[in-house]
């Protein structure tokens, strides 16, 4: 991988006409907050994950992130850590997740994001990964622990295959760094709502609106807010501020608690329908950043 200096400057991307960008354009035209749903692929099996994706799409999820299980996570809380352990025990690999994307794409058009730590991608090989992901019908990639400074080769290869490169921005990101991150991003900006690891929370951070306004000032990309989003009330609050809410641990909890894959699929659909209903009511207006 080629390294970039600390004074990183990424080329601004032209808008990719991926399923992701088209879906966010539709949401914006309809004045509606999107729901980005995360689940760990292979938890408890890849066949079950395929069923879950279909249930999430039918319930109204606008984008689905398929987490690639990894043995040494650094950003995931206990819920997703346990899901990754179950998925690894079931034999899930990056290659099998990409095969699953191909199966899903044969019958569904919901935008799909490969959500992975960078090591599995690097081990597969950047070009092989990007070729396989694009051929399978994936729409974007989020490598959680890859920094923009180290991403030049990755972005060049992945973008050349028509895949969006999605990066994370944090509450600790300065305005200057936010600009650098969004310049390297396409599809949407994943804005972390709080410091720490993933996990459902009862309340959103009090300074979250100010953080979203800061990000809004430096990008025209859709802003999806994640970490701690779990309740319809959270979604309603975000409706006037962000473009989408990312819901992960709350969905993975439903899978963990369910007695069967059938029950899990039903619970996932019910939760996403409730979140989408809150999203539709919460987007009656959009706050204009000063």
N, C-alpha and C positions, 0 to 999 in steps of 0.2 A: 504494500500500500504506500502510495506517495503521501508525504506529510505536507501540510500547509503551515506557514508561519502564524504566530499569534495575531498579526494584523490581517487576518483572513478577509478576503474579499471574494464572495461568490458571485458568479454571473446571475443576474435576475433571469428567471425562467419565463419563457412564453407560456401562456396558459395551455396546458395539455388537455386535449379533449378526451380525457379518460371518463370512465363511468363515474368516478369520484367527482370530478369537476362538473360533470353534467348534473349529477344529483344535487350538489350544493347550489347550482344555478337554479334548479327547479324549486328547491326549498326557499331560496331567497325571493324568487318571483312570487311564491305563494305566501310569503311572510310567515314561514314556519321554521321552528327550531328542529334540527335533525337529531336523531339518536344513533350514536355509534356504539355498537354492541361488541364487547370483547368476550371471547371464550377461549379456553386452552384446548387446542386440537389434540385429540386422542384421549381426552378425559370423559368417560372411562374407556372409550374405544373410538377409532376413526369412524366406524359405522354409526355410532351414536352421535358423533360430532356432525356428520352429514345430516342426520335427522334434526339436530338442534339448529343448524344453519337454516334449514327449510322452515322450521317453526319461527325463528327470529325474523326471517324475511317476510313471511306471511303476516306476522304481527305488526309489521311496519318499520323494522329496523332499516335505517337508511344506508349505513355502511356497516360491514361486519369485519372485525379484526380477528384473525386466526392466530392465536399465540403458539409459537413453536416451543415445546418444552425444553428446558435447559437445566443442567445439573447444578449450576452455580449462579443463581439469580442475585442481582444486587438491588433492583428497584421494586421487586415484588414482595408484598406482604404475605402473611401466613396462609391466607386463603388460596392465592394463586400458586404459592410454593407447593402446597399440598396437591393442587391440581396438576402441576408439572411432574411431581413425583408419581402420581397415578398414571399420567400419560407416558412417562418414560418406562414404567413397569409394563405397560401394554405394548411396548415396542415402537412407539411413535418416533419418527425421525423427520428431519426437514424434507427429505425426498418423499416420504409418505404423505406429508402435509401438502406438498405441491401436487401429488397425485390426487389427493382429496379435492383440491381446488378444481382440477380438471373434471372430476365427477360432478361437482356442484354446478360448474359452469355449463354443463350439458343441458341443464334444465332451468337455471335461474340466472338473472341478470343483475342481482344485487351486487354492489361494489364490494370487493374483497381485498383486504390489506393483510400482507404477511407481516406479523408482529414478532420480531425475533431479536435475541442478542446476536452480536456480530459473529461470534466464533463459529456457529454452525454454517453461516453463509460463507465465511472465509474458508472453512474446511471443504465445503462443496466446490469452491472456486467461483469467483465473481461472475465470469462469463457463463459458465454452466448454469449457475443459479439464475441469473437474469434471463437466459434463453429459456430455461425450463419454466420459470414463473410466468413469463410472457406467453409462452405457448399454452400453458395450462389455463390462462384466462385471469390471472391475478391483475389487480389494478394499481397497487402501490406497495411500498415496503417501508417499514419503520424498524430500523435497527437501533434499539434503545440505548446501547452503550457506545455508539459510534458518534464521535464529535464532528462538527463541521470541519474543524481544522485537519482532520485525518480522512476526509470523505471524498477527496477530489476524484480518485480513480473509481470508487464505488458509484458516485453520482454520474459520472460520464457513462459508465457501462449500463447502469440501471435505466437512466433516462433515455439512452439510445434505443432501448427496447420498448419505449412508450409507457414505462412504469413511473408513477409518482414517487418522489423521495420525500418522506415525511420526517420531520425532526421535532424533538421536544424542546420546549422553552419552559423555564422555571421561574418561580417568584423571585429568585435571587439573580436572575438575568438582568443586567443593566440595559438601558435603552440602546446603547451602542451594540451590545451583544444580541439583543432582540433583532436588530436590523440585519446583523450578519446571519443569524439563524434563518430568518424568513427569506433572505436572499438565496439560501441554499435549498429552500423547501418548495415543494409543489403539492397540489392536492388540497391540503389543509395544514394549518399549524396546530400541533397538539400542545396545548397550554396546560401545564401541570398546576393544579389549583393550590397546592401547598407543598412544603418540603416534607421529606420522609418517603415512605414506601406506599404501595397501593393498599387499598382497604376501604370498605364502606364506612361512612361516618354519619352522625346524626345531623351535623350542621356544617354549612360551608364557611370558609374563612371570612372574617369581616372585611378584610382588605382585598377580596377577590374582585369586586367591581373595578377598583382602581387598577388592578393588574390587567384586567381585560381592556380597559381604556388605554393603558400604556401600549399594549400590543396592537390595538386597533389603529393607533396613530402611526405605526410603522409598516403596516401591511394591508393589502387588499385581499389577501388570502382568507378563506373561511377560517374561523377560529373555533376549535373543538376543545372544550374544557374537560379534563379528566382528573382522576384520583379523588376518591371520596364521594363521588356522585352515585346516589343509590335510590333516592326517594322522589316521588312526583313533585314534592315541594321544592326540591333542589332544581328540578327541571323548570318549574314555573319561574323561579328567580332568574335563571339563566336566559329565559326567553327574551328579555329586553336587552341582553348584553352580548351573548355569544351566538355562534351559528349552529353549534351542536353541543350536546352533552355526551361524554364518553362514559359508558357504564360497563364495569368489568367485574369487580369482586362480588357485587350483589348477584350477578348472573351466575358466576361460578359457584356461589353459595347455594343457589337453587339446584344446581347439578349435584353438588355434594350431599345435599339433604334428601334428594329424591330417592324413592325406593326402587325405581327402574328408569331406563332411558325414556320410556313412554311418559312416565310421570314428570321427568325432568323437562321434556319438550313442552308439555302442557304448561308447566310452571313458568318456563322461559317466555312462552307466548303471552301468558297472562300478565307477567310483569312488564314486558315491552309495550303491550297495548295500553297499560296504565300510564307508562311514561310518555308514550306518544300522545295520549289524550291531554296530559298536563302540558306537553310541548305545544300543542295546538292552541291551548288557552293562553299559554304564557307568551306567545309571540304576537299578541295583539298590537304591540308597538315595538320599535327598535330604537334603542337609545343611540343618539348621535354623539360621538365622542367630540369633545371640545377641541 
